[in-house]
Amino acid sequence: MDELNVMQRIAVWALPVIFAITVHETAHGWVALRFGDPTARMLGRLTLNPIKHIDPVGTILVPGILLMLGGIIFGWAKPVPITYENLRNPKRDMALVALGGPLSNLIMAAFWVLMAQLGAWFGGDVGLFLIYMAVAGIFINIILMVLNLLPLPPLDGGRVAVGLLPGPASWQLSRIEPYGFPILVLLLVTGILGQILWPMVTWFLSLLGGMTGLSPEAFLAVLYSLV
């Protein structure tokens, strides 16, 4: 595949990135509402309107810089507020609320698989653009899902683990949360994070890529041209 210029990369990545992170946050609020916490709905955050979830740094600045540098596109939205005390079974329900985000990314990845199939059916320039966007959507959603399942607070996987572990172990793990982001950055710059996550990312990409109707070679060619 031909290498994309900056404007083409922006056009391809914009919707997949914005909706991957906004659907992720909305899912947290939706699950919380199911378990008795209306905070997200009351604050107008239970919506798929991206404007309500945009974080100037995480949704615009960081992905924009990564895009210009030619790196992997990554970002985040404003966290949806959850009132722990409103949940009917706070410890258990908070784990389910946290799990809602990664599960929403898996659903979004499946949606982009369908869009890739639609692009192949359309053909031509429109179909090719849709395929590029679909592969970007699959990739960013799998990255977000796998990353957030890492059992490190404040990531979703960490909060799931806090909810599942017995009292003392749960409390000890929850104490890591203020240091979670520096630990994550350290794992990233040392390459350890990639070693931990990449096998699972590769497995999901192979699975979903095979459902797009593209050959493995074509799927990887599109992906490499995007990242």
C-alpha positions in Angstrom: 0.0 0.0 0.0 1.2 3.5 -0.7 2.3 5.6 2.3 -0.3 8.1 3.3 0.4 11.8 3.7 -0.5 13.7 6.9 -3.9 14.9 5.7 -4.9 11.4 4.5 -3.8 9.9 7.8 -5.9 12.5 9.7 -8.9 11.7 7.5 -8.5 7.9 8.1 -7.8 8.1 11.8 -10.1 10.9 13.0 -13.4 9.0 13.4 -11.9 5.7 14.7 -9.9 7.4 17.4 -12.6 9.8 18.5 -15.3 7.2 18.7 -13.1 4.5 20.2 -12.4 6.6 23.3 -15.8 8.3 23.5 -17.7 5.0 23.2 -15.4 3.6 25.8 -16.2 6.3 28.3 -19.9 6.3 27.5 -20.0 2.5 28.2 -18.7 3.1 31.7 -21.5 5.6 32.4 -24.1 3.3 30.8 -23.1 0.3 33.0 -23.0 2.5 36.1 -26.5 3.6 35.4 -27.7 0.0 35.1 -26.3 -0.6 38.6 -27.9 2.5 40.2 -25.5 5.4 39.6 -27.1 8.2 37.4 -24.1 10.6 37.8 -23.0 10.4 34.2 -26.6 10.9 32.9 -27.2 13.8 35.2 -24.0 15.5 34.0 -24.8 15.0 30.3 -22.0 12.5 29.8 -24.2 9.5 28.9 -24.0 10.4 25.2 -22.1 9.4 22.1 -21.6 13.1 21.2 -17.8 13.3 21.1 -17.8 17.0 22.1 -19.0 16.0 25.6 -16.0 13.7 26.1 -13.2 15.5 24.5 -10.1 16.1 26.6 -8.0 18.8 24.9 -4.7 17.0 25.7 -5.7 13.3 25.4 -8.2 13.6 22.5 -6.6 16.3 20.4 -3.0 17.2 21.4 -1.4 13.8 22.0 -3.0 12.0 19.0 -2.2 15.0 16.8 1.5 14.9 17.8 1.7 11.2 17.4 0.1 11.5 14.0 2.7 14.1 12.8 5.5 12.0 14.2 4.3 8.9 12.3 3.8 6.9 15.5 1.0 4.7 16.8 -2.1 6.8 17.3 -3.3 6.8 20.9 -5.4 9.1 23.1 -8.0 9.3 25.9 -11.2 11.1 26.7 -12.3 12.8 29.9 -13.2 10.1 32.4 -16.9 9.6 32.9 -17.7 10.4 36.6 -18.9 7.5 38.7 -20.3 7.9 42.2 -19.1 4.8 44.0 -21.6 5.1 46.8 -24.6 5.1 44.4 -23.8 1.6 43.2 -26.0 -1.1 44.7 -23.0 -3.4 45.3 -20.1 -1.0 45.1 -17.1 -3.4 45.0 -18.6 -5.8 42.6 -20.5 -3.2 40.5 -17.4 -1.0 40.1 -15.5 -4.0 38.6 -18.4 -4.4 36.1 -18.4 -0.7 35.3 -14.7 -0.8 34.6 -15.1 -3.9 32.4 -17.7 -2.1 30.3 -15.0 0.1 28.7 -12.8 -2.7 27.2 -15.9 -4.7 26.2 -17.2 -1.6 24.3 -13.9 -1.5 22.4 -14.3 -5.1 21.4 -17.8 -4.4 20.1 -16.4 -1.3 18.2 -13.7 -3.5 16.6 -16.4 -5.9 15.4 -18.3 -2.9 13.9 -15.2 -1.9 12.0 -14.8 -5.5 10.7 -18.3 -5.0 9.1 -17.2 -1.7 7.7 -14.1 -3.4 6.1 -16.4 -5.9 4.5 -18.6 -3.1 3.2 -15.6 -1.3 1.8 -14.6 -4.5 -0.1 -18.1 -4.7 -1.5 -18.1 -1.0 -2.6 -14.7 -1.2 -4.3 -13.1 1.8 -5.9 -11.7 4.8 -4.0 -14.7 5.0 -1.6 -14.3 1.3 -0.7 -10.5 1.6 -0.3 -10.9 4.6 2.0 -13.5 2.7 4.1 -11.1 -0.3 4.3 -8.3 2.0 5.5 -10.6 3.6 8.1 -11.9 0.1 9.2 -8.4 -1.3 9.7 -7.5 1.8 11.8 -10.7 1.3 13.8 -9.9 -2.3 14.5 -6.4 -1.5 15.5 -7.1 1.4 17.9 -10.0 -0.5 19.6 -7.9 -3.6 20.1 -5.0 -1.5 21.5 -7.4 0.3 23.9 -9.1 -2.9 25.0 -5.9 -4.8 25.7 -4.1 -1.9 27.3 -7.1 -1.2 29.6 -7.3 -4.8 30.7 -3.8 -4.6 32.2 -4.4 -5.2 36.0 -2.8 -1.9 37.0 -4.9 0.8 38.6 -6.2 3.2 37.4 -6.6 1.2 34.2 -9.9 -0.6 33.9 -8.2 -4.0 34.4 -6.8 -2.7 37.7 -10.2 -1.7 38.9 -11.6 -5.1 37.8 -8.9 -6.8 39.8 -9.6 -4.6 42.8 -13.3 -5.7 42.6 -12.5 -9.4 42.3 -9.7 -9.7 44.9 -10.4 -10.4 48.6 -10.3 -7.5 51.0 -6.6 -7.2 52.0 -5.3 -7.9 48.5 -7.9 -5.6 47.0 -6.9 -2.8 49.3 -3.1 -3.3 48.6 -3.7 -3.1 44.9 -5.9 0.0 45.1 -3.0 1.8 46.8 -1.0 1.6 43.6 -3.5 3.9 41.7 -1.7 7.2 42.4 1.5 5.7 40.9 -0.2 3.8 38.1 0.4 6.3 35.3 4.2 6.7 36.1 4.5 2.9 36.2 2.7 2.7 32.8 5.1 5.2 31.3 8.1 3.4 32.7 6.9 0.1 31.3 6.3 1.8 27.9 9.8 3.5 27.6 11.6 0.3 28.7 9.7 -1.8 26.1 8.2 -4.1 28.8 4.7 -2.9 28.1 5.0 -3.9 24.4 6.3 -7.3 25.4 3.4 -7.8 27.7 0.6 -6.6 25.4 1.7 -7.3 21.9 1.1 -11.1 21.8 -2.5 -10.5 22.8 -2.9 -7.6 20.4 -1.5 -9.7 17.6 -3.8 -12.5 18.4 -6.9 -10.3 18.2 -5.7 -8.6 15.1 -5.2 -11.9 13.4 -8.7 -13.1 14.5 -10.5 -9.9 13.4 -8.4 -9.3 10.3 -9.4 -12.7 9.1 -13.1 -11.7 9.4 -12.7 -8.6 7.2 -12.5 -10.5 3.9 -9.0 -9.2 3.3 -6.1 -11.6 2.9 -3.7 -11.6 5.8 -1.1 -9.9 3.6 -3.5 -7.2 2.5 -4.7 -6.5 6.0 -1.1 -6.2 7.3 -0.2 -4.0 4.3 -3.0 -1.5 5.1 -2.1 -1.6 8.8 1.6 -1.0 8.2 0.8 2.0 5.9 -1.3 3.5 8.8 1.3 3.1 11.6 
